[in-house]
């Protein structure tokens, strides 16, 4: 009886070790891409109630808010002896080697925005957004002897919040974070857009903005092993730089 139990325990342990070894063998390295450059943005606001223009703002404003941002650049990631392989675009990049990346990120949203100012002079305000969003990632990886490309694109639920400080009648400092969740495993799993800068009104219907903008995209892939193709490398991609924007208000 003891011998049978010992054999069973040994068999279970061996099965667990084989399973763990297979899981380890299936692991792939994470792709990390970070680029810098100018990030152009464009926005459109359609006021449903109240006025969201800097020069004629009301205490509260209900608006339809649309936005688009684009980032592009190149980066390099080094993999060393003993690092896991990179599985991307139908290719397997063994290590050690350097991978050179060319990347583009697009982020767009459409939603309802509520904005409210506080204080007697209405200098400080907050805003919240809810709606739908879309993000895409175009990525090309070039190694010693291989090149592979993928284009990912997905939409989903969008949430955002922001804050404003109108330190002049037609000038404001703004901060906004917008997040997107799609639920996709091998495409764009999630994305976000962060902005911090200054906006200058050019009359009632137009404004220009400049500041720091950061776009990021995450693709889970093997991070969700049970529901993704085996060995596909997860991706973290970011584009950071000077955001230059044009905003239109109706």
C-alpha positions as CSV (number, residue, x, y, z in Angstrom):
1,X,0.0,0.0,0.0
2,X,2.8,2.4,1.0
3,X,4.6,1.4,-2.2
4,X,1.6,2.2,-4.4
5,X,1.1,5.5,-2.6
6,X,4.8,6.4,-3.0
7,X,4.6,5.5,-6.8
8,X,1.5,7.7,-7.1
9,X,3.1,10.6,-5.3
10,X,6.2,10.3,-7.4
11,X,4.1,10.2,-10.6
12,X,2.2,13.4,-9.5
13,X,5.5,15.2,-8.8
14,X,7.0,14.1,-12.1
15,X,3.9,15.3,-14.0
16,X,4.1,18.6,-12.2
17,X,7.7,19.0,-13.0
18,X,7.1,18.1,-16.7
19,X,4.2,20.6,-16.8
20,X,6.3,23.3,-15.2
21,X,9.2,22.6,-17.6
22,X,6.9,22.9,-20.6
23,X,5.4,26.1,-19.3
24,X,8.9,27.6,-18.8
25,X,9.9,26.5,-22.3
26,X,6.8,28.2,-23.7
27,X,7.8,31.6,-22.2
28,X,8.8,34.4,-24.5
29,X,10.4,37.7,-23.8
30,X,8.4,40.9,-23.5
31,X,8.8,43.5,-26.2
32,X,9.5,46.9,-24.7
33,X,9.4,49.9,-27.1
34,X,9.7,53.5,-26.1
35,X,10.1,56.4,-28.6
36,X,10.3,60.2,-28.3
37,X,9.2,62.9,-30.7
38,X,6.5,65.4,-31.6
39,X,3.0,64.1,-31.1
40,X,0.3,65.9,-33.1
41,X,-3.2,66.0,-31.6
42,X,-6.6,67.2,-32.8
43,X,-9.8,67.7,-30.8
44,X,-13.4,68.6,-31.4
45,X,-15.9,69.7,-28.8
46,X,-19.6,70.1,-29.4
47,X,-21.4,71.8,-26.5
48,X,-24.8,70.4,-25.7
49,X,-25.4,72.7,-22.7
50,X,-23.2,75.5,-21.3
51,X,-20.0,76.8,-22.9
52,X,-16.6,75.1,-22.8
53,X,-14.6,77.8,-24.6
54,X,-11.9,79.3,-22.4
55,X,-12.9,82.9,-23.2
56,X,-16.7,82.5,-22.6
57,X,-16.8,79.5,-20.3
58,X,-19.8,78.8,-18.1
59,X,-19.6,77.2,-14.6
60,X,-20.7,73.8,-16.1
61,X,-20.7,72.4,-19.6
62,X,-22.0,69.2,-21.1
63,X,-20.2,68.3,-24.4
64,X,-19.5,65.7,-27.0
65,X,-15.7,65.3,-27.0
66,X,-13.6,63.8,-29.9
67,X,-9.9,63.4,-29.9
68,X,-7.0,61.9,-31.9
69,X,-3.3,61.6,-31.3
70,X,-0.4,60.1,-33.2
71,X,3.1,59.1,-32.2
72,X,5.9,57.6,-34.3
73,X,9.6,56.7,-33.8
74,X,12.3,54.1,-33.6
75,X,13.9,52.3,-30.7
76,X,16.3,49.4,-30.0
77,X,16.0,46.6,-27.4
78,X,19.0,44.4,-26.5
79,X,18.6,40.7,-25.5
80,X,21.5,38.8,-23.9
81,X,22.6,35.2,-23.7
82,X,20.1,33.3,-21.5
83,X,17.2,35.7,-22.3
84,X,14.0,34.2,-23.6
85,X,13.3,34.2,-27.3
86,X,11.1,36.8,-28.9
87,X,8.1,35.5,-30.9
88,X,6.6,38.2,-33.1
89,X,5.0,38.5,-36.6
90,X,5.4,34.8,-37.3
91,X,9.1,34.9,-36.6
92,X,11.2,33.6,-33.7
93,X,14.1,35.8,-32.7
94,X,16.7,33.9,-30.7
95,X,19.0,35.5,-28.2
96,X,21.5,37.1,-27.9
97,X,20.9,39.9,-30.4
98,X,19.5,43.4,-30.7
99,X,16.1,44.2,-32.2
100,X,15.6,47.5,-33.9
101,X,12.0,48.7,-33.9
102,X,9.9,51.2,-35.9
103,X,6.6,52.0,-34.3
104,X,3.5,54.1,-34.7
105,X,0.7,54.5,-32.2
106,X,-2.8,56.0,-32.8
107,X,-5.3,56.8,-30.1
108,X,-8.8,58.2,-30.7
109,X,-11.9,58.6,-28.6
110,X,-15.5,59.8,-28.8
111,X,-17.5,60.4,-25.6
112,X,-19.6,62.6,-23.3
113,X,-17.6,65.2,-21.3
114,X,-18.8,67.0,-18.2
115,X,-16.8,70.0,-17.1
116,X,-17.3,72.1,-13.9
117,X,-15.5,75.2,-12.6
118,X,-15.2,76.2,-9.0
119,X,-14.8,79.4,-7.1
120,X,-16.2,82.9,-7.6
121,X,-13.9,83.6,-10.5
122,X,-14.2,80.1,-11.9
123,X,-10.5,79.6,-12.4
124,X,-10.2,75.9,-11.4
125,X,-12.1,73.2,-13.1
126,X,-12.4,69.4,-13.4
127,X,-13.8,67.2,-16.1
128,X,-14.8,63.6,-16.6
129,X,-15.3,61.6,-19.9
130,X,-17.0,58.4,-20.7
131,X,-17.5,56.8,-24.1
132,X,-15.7,54.6,-26.7
133,X,-12.1,54.6,-27.8
134,X,-9.8,53.1,-30.4
135,X,-6.1,52.5,-30.6
136,X,-3.7,51.0,-33.0
137,X,-0.1,49.9,-33.0
138,X,2.1,49.4,-36.0
139,X,5.4,47.7,-35.2
140,X,8.3,46.4,-37.2
141,X,11.2,44.4,-35.6
142,X,14.5,43.9,-37.4
143,X,17.1,41.5,-36.1
144,X,20.4,40.1,-37.5
145,X,18.8,38.2,-40.3
146,X,15.0,38.5,-39.8
147,X,12.3,41.2,-40.1
148,X,8.7,40.9,-38.9
149,X,5.8,43.3,-38.7
150,X,2.4,43.4,-37.1
151,X,-0.5,45.9,-37.1
152,X,-2.9,45.7,-34.1
153,X,-6.1,47.7,-33.9
154,X,-9.0,47.4,-31.4
155,X,-11.8,49.5,-29.9
156,X,-13.5,49.4,-26.5
157,X,-14.7,51.4,-23.5
158,X,-13.1,54.7,-22.7
159,X,-12.9,56.6,-19.4
160,X,-11.0,59.8,-18.7
161,X,-10.6,62.7,-16.2
162,X,-8.9,66.0,-16.2
163,X,-8.3,69.3,-14.5
164,X,-7.9,72.9,-15.7
165,X,-6.5,76.2,-14.2
166,X,-7.5,79.3,-16.1
167,X,-4.7,81.7,-15.0
168,X,-5.7,84.1,-17.8
169,X,-9.0,84.8,-19.5
170,X,-7.9,83.0,-22.7
171,X,-5.1,80.8,-21.3
172,X,-5.3,77.6,-19.2
173,X,-3.1,74.9,-17.9
174,X,-4.6,71.5,-18.4
175,X,-4.1,67.9,-17.3
176,X,-5.9,64.9,-18.7
177,X,-5.6,61.1,-18.6
178,X,-7.7,58.9,-20.9
179,X,-7.8,55.1,-20.7
180,X,-9.1,52.5,-23.1
181,X,-9.9,48.8,-22.3
182,X,-10.7,46.4,-25.2
183,X,-10.5,42.9,-23.6
184,X,-8.5,41.7,-26.6
185,X,-5.8,39.2,-25.9
186,X,-3.6,39.3,-29.0
187,X,-4.5,42.8,-30.3
188,X,-4.6,46.1,-28.4
189,X,-5.5,44.9,-24.9
190,X,-5.4,48.4,-23.4
191,X,-4.1,51.9,-24.2
192,X,-4.0,55.3,-22.6
193,X,-3.2,59.0,-23.4
194,X,-1.7,61.4,-20.9
195,X,-1.5,65.2,-21.5
196,X,-0.1,68.0,-19.4
197,X,0.3,71.4,-21.0
198,X,-1.0,74.9,-21.8
199,X,-4.0,75.8,-24.0
200,X,-4.4,79.2,-25.7
201,X,-7.8,80.3,-27.1
202,X,-7.9,81.9,-30.5
203,X,-11.4,83.3,-30.3
204,X,-14.5,81.5,-29.4
205,X,-14.1,78.4,-31.6
206,X,-10.4,77.6,-31.8
207,X,-7.5,76.9,-29.4
208,X,-3.9,75.7,-29.6
209,X,-2.2,73.5,-27.0
210,X,1.4,72.5,-26.3
211,X,2.9,70.4,-23.6
212,X,3.9,66.8,-22.7
213,X,1.9,64.0,-24.2
214,X,2.4,60.2,-23.7
215,X,0.6,57.5,-25.6
216,X,0.9,53.8,-24.6
217,X,-0.4,50.5,-25.9
218,X,-0.3,47.1,-24.2
219,X,-0.9,43.7,-25.9
220,X,-1.2,40.8,-23.4
221,X,-0.6,37.8,-25.7
222,X,1.3,35.2,-23.6
223,X,0.5,37.1,-20.4
224,X,-2.9,35.5,-20.9
225,X,-1.5,32.0,-21.8
226,X,-4.8,30.1,-21.6
227,X,-6.5,32.2,-24.4
228,X,-3.6,33.2,-26.7
229,X,-1.4,31.4,-29.2
230,X,1.5,29.8,-27.6
231,X,4.7,31.8,-27.2
232,X,3.5,35.1,-28.6
233,X,5.6,37.9,-27.0
234,X,3.7,40.5,-24.9
235,X,4.2,44.1,-26.1
236,X,4.5,47.4,-24.1
237,X,4.8,50.4,-26.4
238,X,5.0,54.1,-25.5
239,X,5.5,57.3,-27.4
240,X,6.4,60.4,-25.4
241,X,7.1,63.9,-26.5
242,X,6.0,67.4,-27.3
243,X,2.3,67.4,-27.9
244,X,1.1,70.1,-30.3
245,X,-2.7,70.3,-30.7
246,X,-5.5,72.1,-32.4
247,X,-8.9,72.1,-30.8
248,X,-12.2,73.2,-32.4
249,X,-15.3,74.1,-30.3
250,X,-18.9,74.4,-31.5
